[in-house]
Amino acid sequence: MPAGPPISALPERPDSLARQVHDILSEMLLSGQLRPADRMSMRDLADQLGVSVMPVRDAVSRLVAAGALESRPNRAVAVPLMTRAGFRDLTEIRIHNEMLAVRLATLRMSVPQLDQLRQLEIAFCMSLEGPDSRDAVRANKTLHFHIYESAGSPVLRDVIAGMWLKAGPVITLDLGEASRRSRNAASVSNHADLVRAIVAREPDAAAHALEADIRSAAEFILSRDVLRD
């Protein structure tokens, strides 16, 4: 399991520390640093983050309740391996909410946000050429959440983030496979269409490009037969 960043300055309140641990673990799930079926002990997590087990246990409990992690014996946790039916259901709900966010962002993005979007698209394309496939997963997440945050709806952004806690590890089965050149090409094309439509202030075209991106990734993941029946 990739090590999370250590928490250098410990806050006085345990609940604040638990929130920090929760945020770190959430980011690891969102950005694909954790893969389906990864298993870890709470003691190892605590050691990696430089904290006691208590805030880790509290943070993990929240993520287990959200369905992003699973409890295992001997104080261990694991990233769930989704069922095919569950993944299809998650995909449809993601599309519904993320298309709404894209439409809003297309109408509301400021000029500086549009400039940053272009830079993030370039960074994503460059990440696909690098040796570490996890860079592409992180770059993909950063680009998408720049759009969702630009929608100007904190509630919608939080709903999408909740879905990505489950989707992030599964996305590594797509972008995380550096050898999948045909998938990389499709992802580059879909992202280019998405950014082009947002810059042109065309919300419907942007939403359809986003849908194509999610569906093509989902179809590839399902074709690999790696999810549970």
Secondary structure in CASP SS format (residue, H / E / C, confidence):
PFRMAT SS
TARGET T0000
AUTHOR 0000-0000-0000
METHOD secondary structure of the structure
MODEL  1
M C 1.00
P C 1.00
A C 1.00
G C 1.00
P C 1.00
P C 1.00
I C 1.00
S C 1.00
A C 1.00
L C 1.00
P C 1.00
E C 1.00
R C 1.00
P H 1.00
D H 1.00
S H 1.00
L H 1.00
A H 1.00
R H 1.00
Q H 1.00
V H 1.00
H H 1.00
D H 1.00
I H 1.00
L H 1.00
S H 1.00
E H 1.00
M H 1.00
L H 1.00
L H 1.00
S C 1.00
G C 1.00
Q C 1.00
L C 1.00
R C 1.00
P C 1.00
A C 1.00
D C 1.00
R E 1.00
M E 1.00
S E 1.00
M H 1.00
R H 1.00
D H 1.00
L H 1.00
A H 1.00
D H 1.00
Q H 1.00
L H 1.00
G C 1.00
V C 1.00
S C 1.00
V H 1.00
M H 1.00
P H 1.00
V H 1.00
R H 1.00
D H 1.00
A H 1.00
V H 1.00
S H 1.00
R H 1.00
L H 1.00
V H 1.00
A H 1.00
A C 1.00
G C 1.00
A C 1.00
L C 1.00
E E 1.00
S E 1.00
R E 1.00
P C 1.00
N C 1.00
R C 1.00
A E 1.00
V E 1.00
A E 1.00
V C 1.00
P C 1.00
L C 1.00
M C 1.00
T E 1.00
R H 1.00
A H 1.00
G H 1.00
F H 1.00
R H 1.00
D H 1.00
L H 1.00
T H 1.00
E H 1.00
I H 1.00
R H 1.00
I H 1.00
H H 1.00
N H 1.00
E H 1.00
M H 1.00
L H 1.00
A H 1.00
V H 1.00
R H 1.00
L H 1.00
A H 1.00
T H 1.00
L H 1.00
R H 1.00
M C 1.00
S C 1.00
V H 1.00
P H 1.00
Q H 1.00
L H 1.00
D H 1.00
Q H 1.00
L H 1.00
R H 1.00
Q H 1.00
L H 1.00
E H 1.00
I H 1.00
A H 1.00
F H 1.00
C H 1.00
M H 1.00
S H 1.00
L C 1.00
E C 1.00
G C 1.00
P C 1.00
D C 1.00
S H 1.00
R H 1.00
D H 1.00
A H 1.00
V H 1.00
R H 1.00
A H 1.00
N H 1.00
K H 1.00
T H 1.00
L H 1.00
H H 1.00
F H 1.00
H H 1.00
I H 1.00
Y H 1.00
E H 1.00
S H 1.00
A C 1.00
G C 1.00
S C 1.00
P H 1.00
V H 1.00
L H 1.00
R H 1.00
D H 1.00
V H 1.00
I H 1.00
A H 1.00
G H 1.00
M H 1.00
W H 1.00
L H 1.00
K H 1.00
A H 1.00
G H 1.00
P H 1.00
V H 1.00
I H 1.00
T C 1.00
L C 1.00
D C 1.00
L C 1.00
G C 1.00
E C 1.00
A C 1.00
S C 1.00
R C 1.00
R H 1.00
S H 1.00
R H 1.00
N H 1.00
A H 1.00
A H 1.00
S H 1.00
V H 1.00
S H 1.00
N H 1.00
H H 1.00
A H 1.00
D H 1.00
L H 1.00
V H 1.00
R H 1.00
A H 1.00
I H 1.00
V H 1.00
A C 1.00
R C 1.00
E C 1.00
P H 1.00
D H 1.00
A H 1.00
A H 1.00
A H 1.00
H H 1.00
A H 1.00
L H 1.00
E H 1.00
A H 1.00
D H 1.00
I H 1.00
R H 1.00
S H 1.00
A H 1.00
A H 1.00
E H 1.00
F H 1.00
I H 1.00
L H 1.00
S H 1.00
R C 1.00
D C 1.00
V C 1.00
L C 1.00
R E 1.00
D C 1.00
END
